[in-house]
């Protein structure tokens, strides 16, 4: 596969890349990208679908994520300079258009995720400080993220470390508040095994999982950082498994505590459900402080997702599979400024038409489709041998991953039909760019190995 230096030689007008991510930065990247909007903003909506047993949906999401993570770890250690799902699709199926669709779908999921975060930012957490039009705040929020991303990947990933620590503190506060509240006889632990009236337990958990899975996505973004990570074969397995394990345990605890302390109807109606948990479990705790922490958490999720989305657009433009103008790099900052503007405009459009639940659900839908393909790809690529040692997932895991991801992407999981419409519009934009480029440039084949190369 081409190295960063080779890419620079091929495209001398574009700057080369830097390896700036070590083991600790990558672990924080994984944790920071998973934690955030999903748990801080959607816990209440999941509870609204399931009831007090909402933690079961988060637990099932955790299990499904582990299936797919094992496939990602096998593939990224097998192809350590990989560009993630697009490369695996290309190697396994050899269909250029499918490869492009996977790459664009991953990019689109980053934008929908960041848009959900922007909506959450302008909700109840910000309301602790000031009452402003939620839509205007969300749009301004996305613009600020664009300015941060223009500074470069090194600054963005390092900012992620600080933001990740802050959001971890916020979730630990919720857990401590829950423990102290129960020790004082506050709350009803029996709620964790109760379902909403009229809800079939299995159907309710699955429906909640279709939305809760949004809270577990993010680990796949780290694979797109492989080209900028030191010694990815050694670093990725531990970072991914440890990161998912930490976040999964935290999610289950937080979801259980939330439904034990706060009425389900209150949680379901709030865009800041964890604020309600702190209010109920620790009335003396300064709510503005927790709201400030939650705003940091939401910002972190959005920052990483917009970073990933813009770099994938840059990679596709560099490969001239979409208009090459989208791959232009800022001369001094060495960041893909046109791709950042493009993804920011898409996010503004999504924010204008979608709500937190719809945008979060669309993110999960897009990635579940990609994960299904990746889980199949890892099995097909077992026939492709490499000359170095790499992680090999137990065969049953990618099989279960493909089945569970495919099911959760169907309407049978209880997914809102509007999410399919939103996903279709985004993919139509991608197909339109592909067709325009094919008409004027004539190139249709994508080299996914170069998608992971992010200007900085």
C-alpha positions as CSV (number, residue, x, y, z in Angstrom):
1,X,0.0,0.0,0.0
2,X,1.1,3.5,-0.6
3,X,2.8,5.4,2.2
4,X,2.2,9.0,3.1
5,X,5.5,9.8,1.4
6,X,4.4,8.0,-1.8
7,X,1.2,10.0,-1.8
8,X,3.1,13.2,-1.5
9,X,5.3,12.2,-4.5
10,X,2.2,11.3,-6.5
11,X,0.5,14.6,-5.6
12,X,3.4,17.0,-5.1
13,X,1.0,19.9,-4.8
14,X,-0.4,18.4,-1.5
15,X,1.4,18.3,1.9
16,X,2.3,15.0,3.5
17,X,0.8,13.5,6.7
18,X,2.2,13.3,10.2
19,X,2.0,10.4,12.7
20,X,0.9,12.1,15.9
21,X,-1.3,9.5,17.7
22,X,0.2,7.2,20.2
23,X,-1.4,4.5,22.5
24,X,-2.8,6.9,25.1
25,X,-4.1,9.4,22.5
26,X,-5.8,6.5,20.6
27,X,-7.4,5.1,23.7
28,X,-8.8,8.5,24.6
29,X,-9.9,8.9,21.0
30,X,-11.9,5.6,21.2
31,X,-13.4,6.4,24.6
32,X,-14.1,10.0,23.7
33,X,-15.8,9.1,20.4
34,X,-18.0,6.5,22.0
35,X,-18.9,8.5,25.1
36,X,-20.9,11.6,24.7
37,X,-24.1,12.5,22.9
38,X,-25.6,9.0,23.1
39,X,-25.6,8.6,26.8
40,X,-25.9,12.3,27.7
41,X,-28.8,13.0,25.4
42,X,-30.6,9.8,24.4
43,X,-30.8,7.8,27.7
44,X,-34.3,9.2,28.3
45,X,-35.6,8.3,24.8
46,X,-34.3,4.8,25.1
47,X,-36.1,4.5,28.5
48,X,-39.2,5.9,26.8
49,X,-39.2,2.9,24.5
50,X,-38.3,0.2,27.0
51,X,-39.0,1.4,30.5
52,X,-36.9,0.9,33.6
53,X,-35.1,-2.0,31.9
54,X,-33.5,0.5,29.4
55,X,-30.0,-0.7,30.6
56,X,-30.7,-4.0,28.8
57,X,-30.8,-2.1,25.5
58,X,-27.5,-0.5,26.2
59,X,-26.1,-4.0,27.3
60,X,-27.3,-5.5,24.0
61,X,-25.7,-2.7,22.0
62,X,-22.5,-3.3,23.9
63,X,-22.5,-7.0,22.9
64,X,-23.3,-6.2,19.2
65,X,-20.5,-3.6,19.2
66,X,-18.0,-6.1,20.6
67,X,-18.9,-8.6,17.7
68,X,-18.1,-5.9,15.1
69,X,-15.1,-4.5,17.0
70,X,-13.4,-8.0,16.9
71,X,-13.8,-7.9,13.1
72,X,-12.3,-4.4,12.9
73,X,-9.4,-5.4,15.1
74,X,-8.6,-8.4,12.9
75,X,-8.7,-6.3,9.8
76,X,-6.8,-3.3,11.0
77,X,-4.0,-5.4,12.4
78,X,-4.0,-7.5,9.2
79,X,-3.9,-4.3,7.0
80,X,-2.3,-1.8,9.4
81,X,-2.3,1.1,7.0
82,X,-6.0,0.6,6.3
83,X,-8.6,3.1,5.6
84,X,-11.2,1.2,7.6
85,X,-14.5,-0.2,6.1
86,X,-13.8,1.1,2.6
87,X,-10.6,-0.8,2.3
88,X,-12.0,-4.0,3.7
89,X,-15.0,-3.8,1.3
90,X,-12.7,-3.2,-1.6
91,X,-10.4,-6.1,-0.8
92,X,-13.3,-8.5,-0.1
93,X,-15.7,-7.7,-2.9
94,X,-13.7,-5.8,-5.5
95,X,-16.7,-3.7,-6.5
96,X,-15.6,0.0,-6.9
97,X,-19.1,1.5,-6.5
98,X,-19.8,-0.6,-3.3
99,X,-16.5,0.6,-2.0
100,X,-17.4,4.2,-2.6
101,X,-20.9,3.8,-1.0
102,X,-19.3,2.3,2.1
103,X,-16.8,5.2,2.4
104,X,-19.5,7.8,1.9
105,X,-21.9,6.1,4.3
106,X,-19.2,6.2,7.0
107,X,-18.7,9.8,6.3
108,X,-22.4,10.6,6.4
109,X,-22.7,8.8,9.7
110,X,-20.2,11.2,11.2
111,X,-22.2,14.2,10.0
112,X,-25.5,12.8,11.4
113,X,-23.8,12.0,14.7
114,X,-22.4,15.5,15.0
115,X,-25.7,17.0,14.0
116,X,-27.4,15.1,16.8
117,X,-24.8,16.4,19.2
118,X,-25.4,19.9,18.0
119,X,-29.1,19.6,18.6
120,X,-28.4,18.2,22.1
121,X,-26.0,21.1,22.8
122,X,-28.8,23.6,22.3
123,X,-31.2,21.8,24.6
124,X,-31.7,21.4,28.3
125,X,-28.1,21.5,29.3
126,X,-27.5,24.9,27.8
127,X,-30.8,26.0,29.2
128,X,-29.2,25.9,32.7
129,X,-27.3,29.0,31.6
130,X,-29.3,30.9,29.0
131,X,-32.4,30.5,26.9
132,X,-31.6,30.8,23.2
133,X,-33.2,29.4,20.0
134,X,-32.1,25.8,19.8
135,X,-31.7,25.8,16.1
136,X,-29.5,28.9,16.0
137,X,-27.3,27.5,18.8
138,X,-26.9,24.2,17.0
139,X,-25.8,25.9,13.8
140,X,-23.4,28.2,15.6
141,X,-22.0,25.1,17.4
142,X,-21.2,23.3,14.2
143,X,-19.5,26.4,12.8
144,X,-17.3,26.6,15.8
145,X,-16.3,23.0,15.4
146,X,-15.4,23.7,11.8
147,X,-13.0,26.4,13.0
148,X,-11.4,24.0,15.5
149,X,-11.0,21.4,12.8
150,X,-9.3,23.9,10.5
151,X,-6.6,24.1,13.1
152,X,-5.5,20.5,12.3
153,X,-5.8,16.9,13.4
154,X,-3.1,17.2,16.1
155,X,-4.9,20.0,17.8
156,X,-8.2,18.3,17.5
157,X,-7.1,14.9,18.9
158,X,-5.3,16.6,21.8
159,X,-8.4,18.6,22.5
160,X,-10.2,15.3,22.6
161,X,-8.1,14.2,25.6
162,X,-9.2,17.1,27.7
163,X,-12.8,16.7,26.6
164,X,-12.8,13.0,27.3
165,X,-11.6,13.5,30.8
166,X,-14.3,16.0,31.4
167,X,-17.1,13.8,30.1
168,X,-15.8,10.8,32.1
169,X,-16.0,12.9,35.2
170,X,-19.6,13.8,34.4
171,X,-20.6,10.1,34.1
172,X,-18.7,9.2,37.3
173,X,-20.7,12.0,39.0
174,X,-23.9,10.3,37.9
175,X,-22.7,6.9,39.2
176,X,-21.6,8.4,42.5
177,X,-24.9,10.3,42.9
178,X,-26.8,7.1,42.2
179,X,-24.8,5.1,44.8
180,X,-25.2,7.8,47.5
181,X,-28.9,8.2,46.7
182,X,-29.6,4.5,47.1
183,X,-27.7,4.5,50.4
184,X,-30.1,7.1,51.6
185,X,-33.2,5.2,50.5
186,X,-33.8,7.5,47.4
187,X,-35.0,5.8,44.2
188,X,-36.5,2.4,43.3
189,X,-34.0,-0.3,42.3
190,X,-36.9,-2.5,41.3
191,X,-37.4,-0.3,38.2
192,X,-34.4,-1.9,36.4
193,X,-36.5,-5.0,35.7
194,X,-39.7,-3.2,34.7
195,X,-41.0,-2.5,31.2
196,X,-43.4,0.2,30.1
197,X,-47.0,-0.9,30.2
198,X,-48.1,-2.7,27.1
199,X,-44.5,-3.2,25.9
200,X,-43.3,-6.7,24.9
201,X,-40.1,-7.2,26.8
202,X,-38.1,-8.7,23.9
203,X,-39.5,-6.2,21.4
204,X,-39.0,-3.3,23.7
205,X,-35.3,-4.2,24.3
206,X,-34.7,-4.6,20.6
207,X,-36.4,-1.4,19.8
208,X,-34.4,0.4,22.4
209,X,-31.2,-1.2,21.1
210,X,-31.9,0.2,17.6
211,X,-31.6,3.7,19.1
212,X,-29.1,2.9,21.9
213,X,-26.6,1.5,19.4
214,X,-26.0,5.2,18.5
215,X,-24.3,5.5,21.9
216,X,-21.9,2.6,21.1
217,X,-20.7,3.8,17.7
218,X,-17.4,5.6,17.4
219,X,-14.9,2.9,17.8
220,X,-14.8,2.5,14.0
221,X,-13.6,6.1,13.6
222,X,-10.3,5.2,15.2
223,X,-9.5,2.8,12.3
224,X,-9.6,5.8,10.0
225,X,-6.7,7.2,12.1
226,X,-4.5,4.2,11.3
227,X,-2.2,6.2,9.0
228,X,-1.5,8.7,11.7
229,X,-0.9,6.2,14.6
230,X,2.4,5.0,15.8
231,X,2.8,1.1,15.5
232,X,-1.0,0.4,14.8
233,X,-0.6,-3.4,14.8
234,X,0.4,-3.2,18.5
235,X,-1.7,-0.3,19.6
236,X,-5.1,-0.9,18.1
237,X,-6.3,-4.2,19.7
238,X,-5.8,-3.0,23.3
239,X,-7.2,0.5,22.6
240,X,-10.3,-0.8,20.9
241,X,-11.2,-3.6,23.4
242,X,-10.3,-1.6,26.5
243,X,-12.1,1.5,25.2
244,X,-15.3,-0.4,24.4
245,X,-15.2,-2.3,27.7
246,X,-14.9,0.9,29.7
247,X,-17.7,2.7,27.9
248,X,-20.0,-0.3,27.9
249,X,-19.8,-0.8,31.7
250,X,-20.3,2.9,32.2
251,X,-23.3,3.0,29.9
252,X,-25.1,0.1,31.7
253,X,-24.5,1.6,35.1
254,X,-25.7,5.1,34.1
255,X,-28.8,3.8,32.3
256,X,-29.7,1.7,35.3
257,X,-29.2,4.6,37.8
258,X,-31.2,6.9,35.6
259,X,-34.3,4.7,35.6
260,X,-34.0,4.0,39.3
261,X,-34.0,7.7,40.3
262,X,-36.1,9.5,37.7
263,X,-39.7,8.7,36.4
264,X,-39.6,7.3,32.9
265,X,-41.9,10.1,31.5
266,X,-39.5,12.8,32.8
267,X,-36.5,11.1,31.3
268,X,-38.2,10.6,27.9
269,X,-39.2,14.3,27.7
270,X,-35.8,15.7,28.5
271,X,-32.9,16.5,26.1
272,X,-30.7,16.5,29.2
273,X,-31.8,13.3,31.0
274,X,-28.7,13.0,33.1
275,X,-29.4,16.5,34.5
276,X,-32.6,15.1,35.8
277,X,-30.7,12.2,37.4
278,X,-28.4,14.6,39.3
279,X,-31.4,16.8,40.2
280,X,-33.3,13.8,41.7
281,X,-30.3,12.0,43.4
282,X,-28.4,15.0,44.7
283,X,-30.7,18.1,45.1
284,X,-27.8,20.1,46.5
285,X,-25.4,19.5,43.7
286,X,-24.9,22.6,41.5
287,X,-26.8,21.8,38.3
288,X,-25.0,24.4,36.2
289,X,-21.7,22.6,36.9
290,X,-23.0,19.3,35.6
291,X,-24.7,21.0,32.7
292,X,-21.3,22.5,31.8
293,X,-19.7,19.1,31.9
294,X,-22.4,17.6,29.7
295,X,-21.9,20.4,27.1
296,X,-18.2,19.4,27.0
297,X,-19.2,15.8,26.5
298,X,-21.5,16.6,23.6
299,X,-18.9,18.8,22.1
300,X,-16.3,16.1,22.2
301,X,-18.5,13.6,20.2
302,X,-19.3,16.2,17.6
303,X,-15.7,17.4,17.2
304,X,-14.3,13.9,16.5
305,X,-17.1,13.0,14.1
306,X,-16.7,16.2,12.1
307,X,-13.0,15.5,12.0
308,X,-13.5,12.0,10.7
309,X,-16.1,13.1,8.1
310,X,-14.1,15.9,6.6
311,X,-11.0,13.7,6.3
312,X,-12.9,11.0,4.5
313,X,-14.2,13.5,2.0
314,X,-10.7,14.7,1.6
315,X,-9.5,11.2,1.0
316,X,-12.1,10.5,-1.7
317,X,-11.3,13.8,-3.4
318,X,-7.6,13.0,-3.4
319,X,-8.4,9.8,-5.1
320,X,-10.5,11.8,-7.6
321,X,-13.6,9.6,-7.1
322,X,-15.5,12.8,-6.2
323,X,-14.7,16.3,-7.5
324,X,-11.0,17.0,-6.6
325,X,-11.9,20.5,-5.4
326,X,-13.1,18.9,-2.2
327,X,-9.5,17.7,-1.5
328,X,-7.9,21.1,-1.4
329,X,-5.6,21.7,1.5
330,X,-4.9,25.0,3.3
331,X,-1.4,26.1,2.6
332,X,-0.3,27.0,6.1
333,X,-2.6,24.9,8.3
334,X,-2.4,21.8,6.1
335,X,-6.0,21.0,6.7
336,X,-8.6,20.0,4.1
337,X,-10.5,23.3,4.3
338,X,-12.9,22.7,1.4
339,X,-13.9,19.3,2.8
340,X,-14.5,20.9,6.2
341,X,-16.8,23.5,4.7
342,X,-18.7,20.8,2.7
343,X,-19.3,18.6,5.7
344,X,-20.3,21.6,7.8
345,X,-22.9,22.7,5.3
346,X,-24.4,19.2,5.2
347,X,-24.5,19.2,9.0
348,X,-26.3,22.6,9.0
349,X,-28.9,21.1,6.6
350,X,-29.5,18.0,8.8
351,X,-29.8,20.1,12.0
352,X,-32.5,22.2,10.3
353,X,-34.7,19.2,9.6
354,X,-33.9,16.6,12.2
355,X,-34.2,16.1,16.0
356,X,-31.9,14.3,18.4
357,X,-33.6,10.9,18.2
358,X,-34.0,10.9,14.5
359,X,-30.4,12.0,13.8
360,X,-29.0,9.5,16.3
361,X,-31.1,6.7,14.9
362,X,-30.0,7.6,11.4
363,X,-26.4,7.4,12.5
364,X,-26.9,3.9,13.9
365,X,-28.8,2.8,10.8
366,X,-25.9,4.0,8.5
367,X,-23.2,2.3,10.6
368,X,-25.2,-0.9,11.1
369,X,-25.3,-1.3,7.3
370,X,-21.5,-0.7,7.1
371,X,-20.9,-3.1,10.0
372,X,-22.8,-5.9,8.3
373,X,-20.6,-5.6,5.3
374,X,-17.4,-5.5,7.4
375,X,-18.4,-8.6,9.4
376,X,-18.9,-10.5,6.1
377,X,-15.7,-9.0,4.6
378,X,-13.6,-10.4,7.5
379,X,-14.7,-13.9,6.7
380,X,-14.1,-13.5,3.0
381,X,-10.6,-12.1,3.6
382,X,-9.5,-15.1,5.6
383,X,-8.4,-16.4,2.2
384,X,-6.0,-13.4,1.9
385,X,-2.7,-14.2,3.8
386,X,-0.2,-11.5,4.9
387,X,3.4,-11.9,6.0
388,X,3.0,-10.7,9.6
389,X,1.2,-11.8,12.7
390,X,-2.2,-10.2,13.4
391,X,-5.2,-10.7,15.6
392,X,-7.7,-13.3,14.5
393,X,-11.3,-13.1,15.8
394,X,-13.1,-16.3,16.7
395,X,-15.2,-17.1,13.6
396,X,-18.5,-17.1,15.5
397,X,-18.0,-13.4,16.4
398,X,-18.2,-11.9,12.8
399,X,-21.0,-14.3,12.0
400,X,-23.0,-13.1,15.0
401,X,-22.0,-9.5,14.2
402,X,-23.3,-9.7,10.6
403,X,-26.6,-11.2,11.7
404,X,-27.3,-8.8,14.6
405,X,-26.2,-5.7,12.7
406,X,-28.3,-6.6,9.7
407,X,-31.4,-7.2,11.8
408,X,-31.0,-4.0,13.8
409,X,-30.9,-2.1,10.4
410,X,-34.3,-3.4,9.4
411,X,-37.7,-2.1,10.3
412,X,-38.2,-5.3,12.2
413,X,-36.1,-3.8,15.0
414,X,-38.7,-1.1,15.5
415,X,-36.7,1.6,13.7
416,X,-38.6,4.8,12.7
417,X,-39.2,4.8,8.9
418,X,-38.2,8.4,8.6
419,X,-34.6,7.4,9.3
420,X,-34.5,5.5,6.1
421,X,-35.6,8.6,4.2
422,X,-32.9,10.7,5.8
423,X,-30.2,8.1,5.1
424,X,-31.4,7.8,1.5
425,X,-31.1,11.6,0.9
426,X,-27.5,11.6,2.2
427,X,-26.5,8.7,0.0
428,X,-28.2,10.3,-3.0
429,X,-25.9,13.3,-2.5
430,X,-22.9,11.0,-2.5
431,X,-24.1,9.1,-5.6
432,X,-24.7,12.5,-7.3
433,X,-21.1,13.6,-6.6
434,X,-19.8,10.2,-7.9
435,X,-21.8,10.5,-11.1
436,X,-20.7,14.1,-11.8
437,X,-17.1,13.2,-11.2
438,X,-17.5,10.2,-13.5
439,X,-19.0,12.4,-16.2
440,X,-16.2,15.0,-16.2
441,X,-13.2,12.9,-14.9
442,X,-14.1,9.4,-16.0
443,X,-12.7,7.8,-12.9
444,X,-14.8,5.3,-11.0
445,X,-12.4,3.2,-9.0
446,X,-11.3,4.2,-5.5
447,X,-8.1,3.2,-3.8
448,X,-9.3,2.9,-0.2
449,X,-5.8,2.6,1.2
450,X,-5.5,6.3,0.8
451,X,-8.7,7.3,2.5
452,X,-7.1,7.2,5.9
453,X,-4.6,9.9,4.9
454,X,-5.6,13.0,6.6
455,X,-4.0,16.3,5.9
456,X,-2.4,18.1,8.8
